[in-house]
Amino acid sequence: MSDWRVVYKLQDIPVDGSRRVATPMGDIAVCRTADDRIIAVGGAAEEGQPCALAGDGGADAVRQFDVHVSDGVILLNMAGMGLTRLAT
């Protein structure tokens, strides 16, 4: 089951930076790597800071979330998070 929600535009996240998405299950860090990959992990980064786990294999220690980029818009799969409203 999928519940894709727009969370940010790609341009909203600096290269090697992150933004926070608040959910009832805790914060999710949406990270942008130097090669423009987007990674979403539970509680891995402070907003605006580099995502320490992006691309180094350490992300196995935290929960990863499905993320997709389409036409410069970042979508996060919120299925199973019990959201009624997205807080960013």
Backbone atoms as SQL, in Angstrom:
CREATE TABLE atoms (id INTEGER PRIMARY KEY, chain TEXT, resi INTEGER, resn TEXT, atom TEXT, x REAL, y REAL, z REAL);
INSERT INTO atoms VALUES
  (1, 'A', 1, 'MET', 'N', 0.835, -1.177, 0.000),
  (2, 'A', 1, 'MET', 'CA', 0.000, 0.000, 0.000),
  (3, 'A', 1, 'MET', 'C', 0.881, 1.242, 0.000),
  (4, 'A', 2, 'SER', 'N', 0.486, 2.256, -0.744),
  (5, 'A', 2, 'SER', 'CA', 1.248, 3.495, -0.824),
  (6, 'A', 2, 'SER', 'C', 0.383, 4.690, -0.485),
  (7, 'A', 3, 'ASP', 'N', 0.997, 5.683, 0.090),
  (8, 'A', 3, 'ASP', 'CA', 0.347, 6.953, 0.394),
  (9, 'A', 3, 'ASP', 'C', 1.384, 8.045, 0.148),
  (10, 'A', 4, 'TRP', 'N', 1.631, 8.350, -1.114),
  (11, 'A', 4, 'TRP', 'CA', 2.671, 9.299, -1.492),
  (12, 'A', 4, 'TRP', 'C', 2.220, 10.723, -1.207),
  (13, 'A', 5, 'ARG', 'N', 3.059, 11.472, -0.507),
  (14, 'A', 5, 'ARG', 'CA', 2.755, 12.867, -0.173),
  (15, 'A', 5, 'ARG', 'C', 3.937, 13.750, -0.574),
  (16, 'A', 6, 'VAL', 'N', 3.614, 14.898, -1.131),
  (17, 'A', 6, 'VAL', 'CA', 4.645, 15.882, -1.468),
  (18, 'A', 6, 'VAL', 'C', 5.178, 16.452, -0.157),
  (19, 'A', 7, 'VAL', 'N', 6.513, 16.446, 0.009),
  (20, 'A', 7, 'VAL', 'CA', 7.095, 17.000, 1.230),
  (21, 'A', 7, 'VAL', 'C', 7.953, 18.236, 0.964),
  (22, 'A', 8, 'TYR', 'N', 8.663, 18.253, -0.132),
  (23, 'A', 8, 'TYR', 'CA', 9.513, 19.394, -0.489),
  (24, 'A', 8, 'TYR', 'C', 9.738, 19.406, -1.991),
  (25, 'A', 9, 'LYS', 'N', 10.248, 20.532, -2.464),
  (26, 'A', 9, 'LYS', 'CA', 10.794, 20.602, -3.817),
  (27, 'A', 9, 'LYS', 'C', 12.282, 20.303, -3.677),
  (28, 'A', 10, 'LEU', 'N', 12.866, 19.721, -4.706),
  (29, 'A', 10, 'LEU', 'CA', 14.296, 19.392, -4.661),
  (30, 'A', 10, 'LEU', 'C', 15.121, 20.629, -4.319),
  (31, 'A', 11, 'GLN', 'N', 14.758, 21.762, -4.883),
  (32, 'A', 11, 'GLN', 'CA', 15.511, 22.995, -4.651),
  (33, 'A', 11, 'GLN', 'C', 15.423, 23.493, -3.205),
  (34, 'A', 12, 'ASP', 'N', 14.462, 22.985, -2.420),
  (35, 'A', 12, 'ASP', 'CA', 14.314, 23.383, -1.017),
  (36, 'A', 12, 'ASP', 'C', 15.371, 22.776, -0.109),
  (37, 'A', 13, 'ILE', 'N', 16.055, 21.737, -0.590),
  (38, 'A', 13, 'ILE', 'CA', 17.055, 21.058, 0.237),
  (39, 'A', 13, 'ILE', 'C', 18.431, 21.330, -0.369),
  (40, 'A', 14, 'PRO', 'N', 19.329, 21.949, 0.387),
  (41, 'A', 14, 'PRO', 'CA', 20.665, 22.211, -0.154),
  (42, 'A', 14, 'PRO', 'C', 21.442, 20.918, -0.395),
  (43, 'A', 15, 'VAL', 'N', 22.351, 20.958, -1.348),
  (44, 'A', 15, 'VAL', 'CA', 23.217, 19.809, -1.598),
  (45, 'A', 15, 'VAL', 'C', 23.968, 19.492, -0.308),
  (46, 'A', 16, 'ASP', 'N', 24.031, 18.215, 0.052),
  (47, 'A', 16, 'ASP', 'CA', 24.625, 17.738, 1.304),
  (48, 'A', 16, 'ASP', 'C', 23.896, 18.270, 2.537),
  (49, 'A', 17, 'GLY', 'N', 22.618, 18.607, 2.376),
  (50, 'A', 17, 'GLY', 'CA', 21.821, 19.095, 3.492),
  (51, 'A', 17, 'GLY', 'C', 20.606, 18.228, 3.713),
  (52, 'A', 18, 'SER', 'N', 19.742, 18.671, 4.614),
  (53, 'A', 18, 'SER', 'CA', 18.543, 17.893, 4.928),
  (54, 'A', 18, 'SER', 'C', 17.433, 18.824, 5.387),
  (55, 'A', 19, 'ARG', 'N', 16.243, 18.271, 5.393),
  (56, 'A', 19, 'ARG', 'CA', 15.068, 18.940, 5.943),
  (57, 'A', 19, 'ARG', 'C', 14.311, 17.912, 6.764),
  (58, 'A', 20, 'ARG', 'N', 13.558, 18.402, 7.723),
  (59, 'A', 20, 'ARG', 'CA', 12.827, 17.539, 8.648),
  (60, 'A', 20, 'ARG', 'C', 11.357, 17.472, 8.263),
  (61, 'A', 21, 'VAL', 'N', 10.812, 16.264, 8.348),
  (62, 'A', 21, 'VAL', 'CA', 9.378, 16.054, 8.199),
  (63, 'A', 21, 'VAL', 'C', 8.901, 15.463, 9.527),
  (64, 'A', 22, 'ALA', 'N', 8.010, 16.187, 10.212),
  (65, 'A', 22, 'ALA', 'CA', 7.479, 15.715, 11.489),
  (66, 'A', 22, 'ALA', 'C', 6.287, 14.804, 11.224),
  (67, 'A', 23, 'THR', 'N', 6.271, 13.640, 11.871),
  (68, 'A', 23, 'THR', 'CA', 5.155, 12.703, 11.749),
  (69, 'A', 23, 'THR', 'C', 4.792, 12.219, 13.157),
  (70, 'A', 24, 'PRO', 'N', 3.623, 11.634, 13.326),
  (71, 'A', 24, 'PRO', 'CA', 3.259, 11.084, 14.634),
  (72, 'A', 24, 'PRO', 'C', 4.216, 9.990, 15.114),
  (73, 'A', 25, 'MET', 'N', 4.936, 9.372, 14.183),
  (74, 'A', 25, 'MET', 'CA', 5.871, 8.309, 14.543),
  (75, 'A', 25, 'MET', 'C', 7.287, 8.828, 14.761),
  (76, 'A', 26, 'GLY', 'N', 7.479, 10.145, 14.721),
  (77, 'A', 26, 'GLY', 'CA', 8.793, 10.738, 14.896),
  (78, 'A', 26, 'GLY', 'C', 9.246, 11.451, 13.644),
  (79, 'A', 27, 'ASP', 'N', 10.346, 12.160, 13.773),
  (80, 'A', 27, 'ASP', 'CA', 10.877, 12.940, 12.667),
  (81, 'A', 27, 'ASP', 'C', 11.527, 12.065, 11.617),
  (82, 'A', 28, 'ILE', 'N', 11.413, 12.509, 10.371),
  (83, 'A', 28, 'ILE', 'CA', 12.087, 11.866, 9.248),
  (84, 'A', 28, 'ILE', 'C', 13.005, 12.911, 8.633),
  (85, 'A', 29, 'ALA', 'N', 14.263, 12.560, 8.441),
  (86, 'A', 29, 'ALA', 'CA', 15.212, 13.435, 7.765),
  (87, 'A', 29, 'ALA', 'C', 15.191, 13.112, 6.279),
  (88, 'A', 30, 'VAL', 'N', 14.905, 14.128, 5.468),
  (89, 'A', 30, 'VAL', 'CA', 14.949, 13.986, 4.020),
  (90, 'A', 30, 'VAL', 'C', 16.254, 14.634, 3.587),
  (91, 'A', 31, 'CYS', 'N', 17.194, 13.809, 3.126),
  (92, 'A', 31, 'CYS', 'CA', 18.566, 14.236, 2.859),
  (93, 'A', 31, 'CYS', 'C', 18.854, 14.260, 1.361),
  (94, 'A', 32, 'ARG', 'N', 19.632, 15.257, 0.955),
  (95, 'A', 32, 'ARG', 'CA', 20.069, 15.369, -0.444),
  (96, 'A', 32, 'ARG', 'C', 21.585, 15.193, -0.476),
  (97, 'A', 33, 'THR', 'N', 22.054, 14.237, -1.244),
  (98, 'A', 33, 'THR', 'CA', 23.483, 13.953, -1.322),
  (99, 'A', 33, 'THR', 'C', 24.160, 14.841, -2.363),
  (100, 'A', 34, 'ALA', 'N', 25.473, 14.799, -2.401),
  (101, 'A', 34, 'ALA', 'CA', 26.249, 15.601, -3.351),
  (102, 'A', 34, 'ALA', 'C', 25.920, 15.247, -4.795),
  (103, 'A', 35, 'ASP', 'N', 25.480, 13.993, -5.031),
  (104, 'A', 35, 'ASP', 'CA', 25.126, 13.595, -6.398),
  (105, 'A', 35, 'ASP', 'C', 23.612, 13.629, -6.619),
  (106, 'A', 36, 'ASP', 'N', 22.909, 14.435, -5.809),
  (107, 'A', 36, 'ASP', 'CA', 21.468, 14.687, -5.923),
  (108, 'A', 36, 'ASP', 'C', 20.572, 13.481, -5.666),
  (109, 'A', 37, 'ARG', 'N', 21.063, 12.474, -4.957),
  (110, 'A', 37, 'ARG', 'CA', 20.170, 11.396, -4.509),
  (111, 'A', 37, 'ARG', 'C', 19.402, 11.916, -3.300),
  (112, 'A', 38, 'ILE', 'N', 18.181, 11.444, -3.138),
  (113, 'A', 38, 'ILE', 'CA', 17.364, 11.801, -1.978),
  (114, 'A', 38, 'ILE', 'C', 17.167, 10.545, -1.143),
  (115, 'A', 39, 'ILE', 'N', 17.436, 10.665, 0.161),
  (116, 'A', 39, 'ILE', 'CA', 17.321, 9.564, 1.101),
  (117, 'A', 39, 'ILE', 'C', 16.448, 10.044, 2.257),
  (118, 'A', 40, 'ALA', 'N', 15.529, 9.220, 2.710),
  (119, 'A', 40, 'ALA', 'CA', 14.681, 9.571, 3.842),
  (120, 'A', 40, 'ALA', 'C', 14.887, 8.533, 4.948),
  (121, 'A', 41, 'VAL', 'N', 15.317, 9.010, 6.119),
  (122, 'A', 41, 'VAL', 'CA', 15.607, 8.117, 7.239),
  (123, 'A', 41, 'VAL', 'C', 15.028, 8.690, 8.524),
  (124, 'A', 42, 'GLY', 'N', 14.693, 7.816, 9.433),
  (125, 'A', 42, 'GLY', 'CA', 14.139, 8.229, 10.715),
  (126, 'A', 42, 'GLY', 'C', 15.187, 8.767, 11.652),
  (127, 'A', 43, 'GLY', 'N', 15.074, 10.050, 11.998),
  (128, 'A', 43, 'GLY', 'CA', 15.899, 10.666, 13.032),
  (129, 'A', 43, 'GLY', 'C', 17.393, 10.707, 12.785),
  (130, 'A', 44, 'ALA', 'N', 17.829, 10.787, 11.528),
  (131, 'A', 44, 'ALA', 'CA', 19.260, 10.699, 11.250),
  (132, 'A', 44, 'ALA', 'C', 19.978, 12.026, 11.113),
  (133, 'A', 45, 'ALA', 'N', 19.257, 13.140, 11.052),
  (134, 'A', 45, 'ALA', 'CA', 19.943, 14.421, 10.819),
  (135, 'A', 45, 'ALA', 'C', 19.154, 15.569, 11.413),
  (136, 'A', 46, 'GLU', 'N', 19.868, 16.585, 11.823),
  (137, 'A', 46, 'GLU', 'CA', 19.244, 17.842, 12.219),
  (138, 'A', 46, 'GLU', 'C', 18.883, 18.596, 10.951),
  (139, 'A', 47, 'GLU', 'N', 17.816, 19.369, 10.973),
  (140, 'A', 47, 'GLU', 'CA', 17.408, 20.105, 9.785),
  (141, 'A', 47, 'GLU', 'C', 18.525, 21.034, 9.322),
  (142, 'A', 48, 'GLY', 'N', 18.780, 21.012, 8.012),
  (143, 'A', 48, 'GLY', 'CA', 19.785, 21.864, 7.410),
  (144, 'A', 48, 'GLY', 'C', 21.193, 21.313, 7.471),
  (145, 'A', 49, 'GLN', 'N', 21.411, 20.268, 8.231),
  (146, 'A', 49, 'GLN', 'CA', 22.733, 19.677, 8.376),
  (147, 'A', 49, 'GLN', 'C', 22.910, 18.508, 7.413),
  (148, 'A', 50, 'PRO', 'N', 24.165, 18.170, 7.103),
  (149, 'A', 50, 'PRO', 'CA', 24.380, 16.996, 6.260),
  (150, 'A', 50, 'PRO', 'C', 23.787, 15.758, 6.899),
  (151, 'A', 51, 'CYS', 'N', 23.287, 14.875, 6.076),
  (152, 'A', 51, 'CYS', 'CA', 22.739, 13.624, 6.587),
  (153, 'A', 51, 'CYS', 'C', 23.898, 12.667, 6.789),
  (154, 'A', 52, 'ALA', 'N', 24.263, 12.434, 8.027),
  (155, 'A', 52, 'ALA', 'CA', 25.444, 11.643, 8.355),
  (156, 'A', 52, 'ALA', 'C', 25.378, 10.223, 7.810),
  (157, 'A', 53, 'LEU', 'N', 24.197, 9.693, 7.613),
  (158, 'A', 53, 'LEU', 'CA', 24.078, 8.309, 7.177),
  (159, 'A', 53, 'LEU', 'C', 23.936, 8.160, 5.671),
  (160, 'A', 54, 'ALA', 'N', 23.760, 9.250, 4.967),
  (161, 'A', 54, 'ALA', 'CA', 23.507, 9.177, 3.524),
  (162, 'A', 54, 'ALA', 'C', 24.714, 8.621, 2.787),
  (163, 'A', 55, 'GLY', 'N', 24.520, 7.458, 2.212),
  (164, 'A', 55, 'GLY', 'CA', 25.530, 6.896, 1.332),
  (165, 'A', 55, 'GLY', 'C', 26.694, 6.195, 1.994),
  (166, 'A', 56, 'ASP', 'N', 26.723, 6.094, 3.340),
  (167, 'A', 56, 'ASP', 'CA', 27.888, 5.441, 3.948),
  (168, 'A', 56, 'ASP', 'C', 27.595, 4.039, 4.452),
  (169, 'A', 57, 'GLY', 'N', 26.392, 3.545, 4.174),
  (170, 'A', 57, 'GLY', 'CA', 26.058, 2.197, 4.616),
  (171, 'A', 57, 'GLY', 'C', 25.551, 2.131, 6.034),
  (172, 'A', 58, 'GLY', 'N', 25.658, 3.226, 6.799),
  (173, 'A', 58, 'GLY', 'CA', 25.217, 3.237, 8.180),
  (174, 'A', 58, 'GLY', 'C', 23.718, 3.326, 8.343),
  (175, 'A', 59, 'ALA', 'N', 23.005, 3.569, 7.262),
  (176, 'A', 59, 'ALA', 'CA', 21.559, 3.747, 7.348),
  (177, 'A', 59, 'ALA', 'C', 20.835, 2.467, 7.757),
  (178, 'A', 60, 'ASP', 'N', 21.542, 1.330, 7.802),
  (179, 'A', 60, 'ASP', 'CA', 20.915, 0.096, 8.240),
  (180, 'A', 60, 'ASP', 'C', 20.476, 0.188, 9.699),
  (181, 'A', 61, 'ALA', 'N', 21.090, 1.100, 10.465),
  (182, 'A', 61, 'ALA', 'CA', 20.798, 1.225, 11.882),
  (183, 'A', 61, 'ALA', 'C', 19.516, 1.998, 12.148),
  (184, 'A', 62, 'VAL', 'N', 18.970, 2.687, 11.146),
  (185, 'A', 62, 'VAL', 'CA', 17.747, 3.451, 11.303),
  (186, 'A', 62, 'VAL', 'C', 16.745, 3.030, 10.244),
  (187, 'A', 63, 'ARG', 'N', 15.521, 3.441, 10.431),
  (188, 'A', 63, 'ARG', 'CA', 14.485, 3.094, 9.461),
  (189, 'A', 63, 'ARG', 'C', 14.584, 3.972, 8.225),
  (190, 'A', 64, 'GLN', 'N', 14.574, 3.344, 7.066),
  (191, 'A', 64, 'GLN', 'CA', 14.570, 4.079, 5.800),
  (192, 'A', 64, 'GLN', 'C', 13.155, 4.116, 5.266),
  (193, 'A', 65, 'PHE', 'N', 12.816, 5.185, 4.573),
  (194, 'A', 65, 'PHE', 'CA', 11.482, 5.369, 4.018),
  (195, 'A', 65, 'PHE', 'C', 11.562, 5.481, 2.510),
  (196, 'A', 66, 'ASP', 'N', 10.488, 5.042, 1.839),
  (197, 'A', 66, 'ASP', 'CA', 10.412, 5.152, 0.387),
  (198, 'A', 66, 'ASP', 'C', 10.268, 6.614, -0.001),
  (199, 'A', 67, 'VAL', 'N', 11.107, 7.032, -0.934),
  (200, 'A', 67, 'VAL', 'CA', 11.088, 8.413, -1.409),
  (201, 'A', 67, 'VAL', 'C', 11.222, 8.390, -2.923),
  (202, 'A', 68, 'HIS', 'N', 10.613, 9.361, -3.572),
  (203, 'A', 68, 'HIS', 'CA', 10.618, 9.434, -5.031),
  (204, 'A', 68, 'HIS', 'C', 10.699, 10.902, -5.425),
  (205, 'A', 69, 'VAL', 'N', 11.448, 11.189, -6.500),
  (206, 'A', 69, 'VAL', 'CA', 11.529, 12.544, -7.024),
  (207, 'A', 69, 'VAL', 'C', 10.935, 12.543, -8.425),
  (208, 'A', 70, 'SER', 'N', 9.987, 13.437, -8.655),
  (209, 'A', 70, 'SER', 'CA', 9.342, 13.551, -9.955),
  (210, 'A', 70, 'SER', 'C', 9.208, 15.024, -10.314),
  (211, 'A', 71, 'ASP', 'N', 9.795, 15.413, -11.435),
  (212, 'A', 71, 'ASP', 'CA', 9.731, 16.806, -11.894),
  (213, 'A', 71, 'ASP', 'C', 10.165, 17.792, -10.819),
  (214, 'A', 72, 'GLY', 'N', 11.211, 17.447, -10.070),
  (215, 'A', 72, 'GLY', 'CA', 11.745, 18.345, -9.058),
  (216, 'A', 72, 'GLY', 'C', 10.963, 18.385, -7.759),
  (217, 'A', 73, 'VAL', 'N', 9.984, 17.485, -7.603),
  (218, 'A', 73, 'VAL', 'CA', 9.176, 17.422, -6.384),
  (219, 'A', 73, 'VAL', 'C', 9.508, 16.126, -5.644),
  (220, 'A', 74, 'ILE', 'N', 9.734, 16.240, -4.331),
  (221, 'A', 74, 'ILE', 'CA', 10.072, 15.085, -3.505),
  (222, 'A', 74, 'ILE', 'C', 8.796, 14.557, -2.863),
  (223, 'A', 75, 'LEU', 'N', 8.549, 13.265, -3.071),
  (224, 'A', 75, 'LEU', 'CA', 7.385, 12.592, -2.489),
  (225, 'A', 75, 'LEU', 'C', 7.870, 11.526, -1.514),
  (226, 'A', 76, 'LEU', 'N', 7.177, 11.415, -0.394),
  (227, 'A', 76, 'LEU', 'CA', 7.519, 10.453, 0.641),
  (228, 'A', 76, 'LEU', 'C', 6.326, 9.531, 0.848),
  (229, 'A', 77, 'ASN', 'N', 6.583, 8.226, 0.923),
  (230, 'A', 77, 'ASN', 'CA', 5.510, 7.268, 1.140),
  (231, 'A', 77, 'ASN', 'C', 5.165, 7.237, 2.626),
  (232, 'A', 78, 'MET', 'N', 3.996, 7.749, 2.969),
  (233, 'A', 78, 'MET', 'CA', 3.568, 7.862, 4.356),
  (234, 'A', 78, 'MET', 'C', 2.667, 6.713, 4.808),
  (235, 'A', 79, 'ALA', 'N', 2.579, 5.657, 4.011),
  (236, 'A', 79, 'ALA', 'CA', 1.715, 4.525, 4.355),
  (237, 'A', 79, 'ALA', 'C', 2.074, 3.971, 5.728),
  (238, 'A', 80, 'GLY', 'N', 1.085, 3.733, 6.533),
  (239, 'A', 80, 'GLY', 'CA', 1.276, 3.135, 7.837),
  (240, 'A', 80, 'GLY', 'C', 1.720, 4.084, 8.921),
  (241, 'A', 81, 'MET', 'N', 1.754, 5.385, 8.646),
  (242, 'A', 81, 'MET', 'CA', 2.205, 6.335, 9.655),
  (243, 'A', 81, 'MET', 'C', 1.056, 6.986, 10.408),
  (244, 'A', 82, 'GLY', 'N', -0.163, 6.676, 10.043),
  (245, 'A', 82, 'GLY', 'CA', -1.322, 7.215, 10.751),
  (246, 'A', 82, 'GLY', 'C', -1.478, 8.711, 10.623),
  (247, 'A', 83, 'LEU', 'N', -1.061, 9.269, 9.520),
  (248, 'A', 83, 'LEU', 'CA', -1.140, 10.716, 9.336),
  (249, 'A', 83, 'LEU', 'C', -2.523, 11.149, 8.886),
  (250, 'A', 84, 'THR', 'N', -2.969, 12.228, 9.454),
  (251, 'A', 84, 'THR', 'CA', -4.158, 12.890, 8.929),
  (252, 'A', 84, 'THR', 'C', -3.750, 14.208, 8.288),
  (253, 'A', 85, 'ARG', 'N', -2.625, 14.777, 8.739),
  (254, 'A', 85, 'ARG', 'CA', -2.117, 16.016, 8.180),
  (255, 'A', 85, 'ARG', 'C', -0.601, 15.972, 8.263),
  (256, 'A', 86, 'LEU', 'N', 0.055, 16.387, 7.200),
  (257, 'A', 86, 'LEU', 'CA', 1.515, 16.389, 7.166),
  (258, 'A', 86, 'LEU', 'C', 2.029, 17.694, 7.759),
  (259, 'A', 87, 'ALA', 'N', 2.930, 17.605, 8.723),
  (260, 'A', 87, 'ALA', 'CA', 3.544, 18.788, 9.318),
  (261, 'A', 87, 'ALA', 'C', 4.993, 18.857, 8.889),
  (262, 'A', 88, 'THR', 'N', 5.397, 19.958, 8.261),
  (263, 'A', 88, 'THR', 'CA', 6.786, 20.125, 7.840),
  (264, 'A', 88, 'THR', 'C', 7.379, 21.367, 8.442);
